[in-house]
Amino acid sequence: MTVLQRNSTETIYSQIAKLLKKEISVLFKPGEFLPSEHELAGRFNVNRHTIRRAVDDLIQQGLLERRHGKGTCVLNKQIDYTLGSQTRFTETFETLGKTTSLRVLNKARIPASANIAGKLNVQEHTSVYWIETLRLADEEPICVISHYLPAQHFPDLLNQYTAGSLHEFITQHYKFKLTRIESLVSASLPQGDDASLLLMPHNKPVLRVKSINVNEQDGTPLEYALTRFRSDSIQLRINL
């Protein structure tokens, strides 16, 4: 039986939640289940209502999920991903001690749809590059990105770009430094191959971020990107 500070100003369920949170970070892996409410109530010598309140607190924090008929499951720890003018995927995850990688899934030269043309401030049907990439951290898929870039600014991009950060490649080869000026965030169920690429269920939402990146020097739109994040792995932090 775990001893609690029953004379403390802190509530019993809050103490239990803190203890369980520490244990989850050390003893449990994502996908594993906590002991039953009955077992936890016996361990802490409290009633099941108190245990339920502690578990509810951790569910609200995104650490646990109740699954009907199975119990309370430990979720992947969500990573704070800051959306800012100079957000960089590699730098964000390397600060967390994670190794990042990228896979180029598709590349093509296509005519811009009305929507893409509007984002890039070019005429409809203007030639643009479409590049689809998958970003991973410690070999776990994090997001799929569709990049659209006006072809006139990037001669021979499809042949030259084969791997690594697209933005770093653009800076090195075309001398453009991109800065984000807009990000629109929404949630939806995964479409197309996104669920299989991200190794997630089809009935769990992804976080969709539509971004416009411009040339830092003159404000010319150079990239429209549609990113789909695993919502169980990422929480987006928007700095104003």
C-alpha positions in Angstrom: 0.0 0.0 0.0 1.4 3.4 -1.0 1.3 6.0 1.8 -0.3 9.3 1.1 -0.2 12.6 3.0 -3.7 12.6 4.3 -3.2 15.8 6.3 -1.8 17.7 3.3 -3.7 20.7 1.7 -3.3 18.8 -1.6 -6.2 16.6 -2.4 -5.7 12.8 -2.2 -6.6 12.3 -5.9 -4.1 14.9 -6.9 -1.4 13.2 -5.0 -2.3 9.9 -6.6 -2.3 11.5 -10.1 1.2 12.8 -9.5 2.5 9.4 -8.3 0.9 7.6 -11.3 2.3 10.2 -13.7 5.9 9.5 -12.4 5.3 5.8 -12.7 3.9 6.1 -16.2 7.1 7.9 -17.4 9.4 5.2 -16.0 7.5 1.9 -15.8 5.0 1.9 -18.7 5.3 1.9 -22.4 2.7 3.4 -24.8 0.0 0.8 -25.4 0.3 -0.8 -22.0 -2.6 -0.7 -19.5 -2.7 0.5 -15.9 -3.8 -1.8 -13.2 -7.6 -1.9 -12.7 -9.3 0.8 -10.6 -10.0 -1.9 -8.0 -6.3 -2.8 -7.8 -5.3 0.9 -7.6 -7.9 1.5 -4.9 -6.5 -1.3 -2.8 -2.9 -0.1 -3.3 -3.7 3.5 -2.2 -6.4 2.5 0.3 -9.0 4.8 -1.2 -12.3 4.3 -2.9 -12.7 3.8 -6.6 -14.2 7.3 -7.1 -10.9 8.9 -5.9 -8.9 6.7 -8.3 -11.3 7.6 -11.1 -10.7 11.4 -10.4 -6.9 10.8 -10.5 -7.1 8.9 -13.7 -9.4 11.6 -15.2 -6.8 14.2 -14.4 -4.2 12.2 -16.4 -6.6 11.6 -19.3 -7.1 15.4 -19.5 -3.3 15.8 -19.6 -3.2 13.4 -22.6 -1.3 10.7 -20.9 -4.0 8.0 -20.7 -7.1 6.9 -22.6 -10.0 4.7 -21.4 -10.8 1.9 -23.8 -14.1 0.2 -23.4 -13.9 -3.3 -22.1 -10.1 -3.2 -21.9 -9.1 -0.6 -19.3 -6.9 2.5 -19.1 -4.2 2.6 -21.8 -1.0 4.6 -21.7 -0.6 6.9 -24.7 2.4 8.2 -26.5 3.8 11.2 -24.8 2.9 14.3 -26.8 5.8 16.5 -27.9 5.4 20.3 -27.9 6.0 21.4 -31.5 6.3 25.2 -31.7 4.9 26.9 -34.8 6.9 30.0 -35.5 8.5 31.9 -38.3 11.7 29.9 -38.1 10.4 26.5 -36.9 12.8 23.7 -38.0 11.8 20.0 -37.6 15.3 18.8 -37.1 16.3 21.4 -34.5 13.1 20.8 -32.5 13.6 17.1 -32.1 17.4 17.2 -31.7 16.9 19.4 -28.6 14.8 16.5 -27.2 17.7 14.0 -27.9 15.9 12.4 -30.8 17.4 11.4 -34.2 15.5 12.7 -37.1 15.3 11.4 -40.7 13.3 12.1 -43.8 12.0 10.1 -46.7 11.1 11.6 -50.1 7.9 9.8 -51.1 7.0 11.6 -54.3 8.2 14.3 -56.7 6.5 15.8 -59.7 6.1 18.9 -61.8 2.4 19.8 -61.9 0.1 22.7 -63.0 -1.0 24.8 -60.0 -4.7 24.4 -58.9 -6.6 27.5 -58.1 -6.0 27.0 -54.4 -2.3 26.4 -54.7 -1.9 29.3 -57.1 -3.6 31.6 -54.7 -1.3 30.6 -51.9 1.8 31.1 -54.0 0.5 34.3 -55.7 0.9 32.9 -59.2 -1.5 32.3 -62.1 -3.6 29.1 -62.1 -2.0 26.3 -64.1 1.5 27.9 -63.5 4.1 25.1 -63.2 4.9 24.2 -59.6 6.9 21.4 -58.0 5.0 18.9 -55.7 7.3 17.1 -53.2 5.8 14.7 -50.6 8.0 13.9 -47.6 7.7 11.8 -44.5 9.5 13.1 -41.3 10.5 10.7 -38.6 12.0 11.0 -35.1 13.9 7.9 -33.7 12.4 6.1 -36.7 8.8 6.8 -35.6 6.7 8.6 -38.2 5.7 12.1 -37.0 4.2 13.9 -40.1 3.7 13.8 -43.8 4.3 17.0 -45.7 3.1 18.1 -49.2 5.4 20.9 -50.4 4.4 23.1 -53.4 7.0 25.5 -54.9 6.9 27.7 -58.0 9.1 26.1 -60.5 10.4 29.4 -62.0 12.4 30.1 -58.8 14.0 26.6 -58.5 15.6 25.4 -61.7 16.2 21.6 -61.8 15.0 21.2 -58.2 13.5 17.8 -58.8 16.7 16.3 -60.1 19.0 17.9 -57.5 16.9 17.4 -54.4 17.0 13.8 -53.2 17.2 13.8 -49.4 17.5 15.8 -46.3 15.9 19.1 -45.2 14.2 20.8 -48.2 14.6 24.2 -46.6 18.3 23.7 -46.0 18.7 22.5 -49.6 16.9 25.6 -50.9 19.1 27.9 -48.7 22.3 26.2 -49.9 21.5 25.8 -53.6 19.2 28.8 -54.4 20.3 31.2 -51.6 16.7 31.8 -50.4 16.0 31.9 -46.7 12.4 30.9 -46.1 10.3 32.3 -43.2 6.8 31.3 -42.3 4.2 34.0 -42.4 1.0 32.0 -41.9 -0.1 28.7 -40.4 -3.7 27.5 -40.4 -4.4 24.6 -38.1 -7.3 22.1 -38.2 -8.1 18.5 -37.4 -9.5 15.8 -39.6 -9.4 12.1 -40.2 -6.4 10.9 -42.2 -6.9 10.8 -46.0 -5.3 8.8 -48.7 -2.2 6.9 -47.5 -1.6 9.2 -44.5 -2.8 6.7 -41.9 -0.6 3.9 -43.2 2.4 6.2 -43.6 2.0 7.5 -40.1 1.3 4.0 -38.6 -2.0 5.2 -37.0 -5.6 4.1 -37.0 -7.9 5.5 -39.7 -10.4 6.7 -37.1 -7.9 8.9 -35.2 -7.5 12.5 -36.3 -4.4 14.1 -37.7 -3.5 17.8 -37.1 -3.4 19.6 -40.5 -1.2 22.7 -40.8 -1.4 24.8 -43.9 1.7 27.1 -44.1 3.0 29.8 -46.4 6.7 30.4 -46.5 8.2 33.4 -48.2 11.6 34.7 -49.2 12.8 36.6 -46.1 14.4 39.3 -48.2 11.5 40.5 -50.3 8.4 38.5 -49.1 7.9 36.5 -52.3 5.8 33.4 -51.6 8.1 30.4 -52.3 6.4 27.5 -50.6 2.9 26.4 -49.7 3.1 23.3 -47.4 0.3 21.0 -46.1 1.6 19.1 -43.0 -0.3 16.2 -41.4 0.9 15.5 -37.8 0.0 12.5 -35.7 -2.2 14.0 -33.1 -1.3 11.4 -30.5 2.4 12.3 -30.8 2.3 16.1 -31.2 0.7 19.1 -29.6 1.2 22.3 -31.5 2.4 25.4 -29.5 1.8 28.7 -31.3 4.0 31.5 -30.2 2.5 35.0 -30.7 
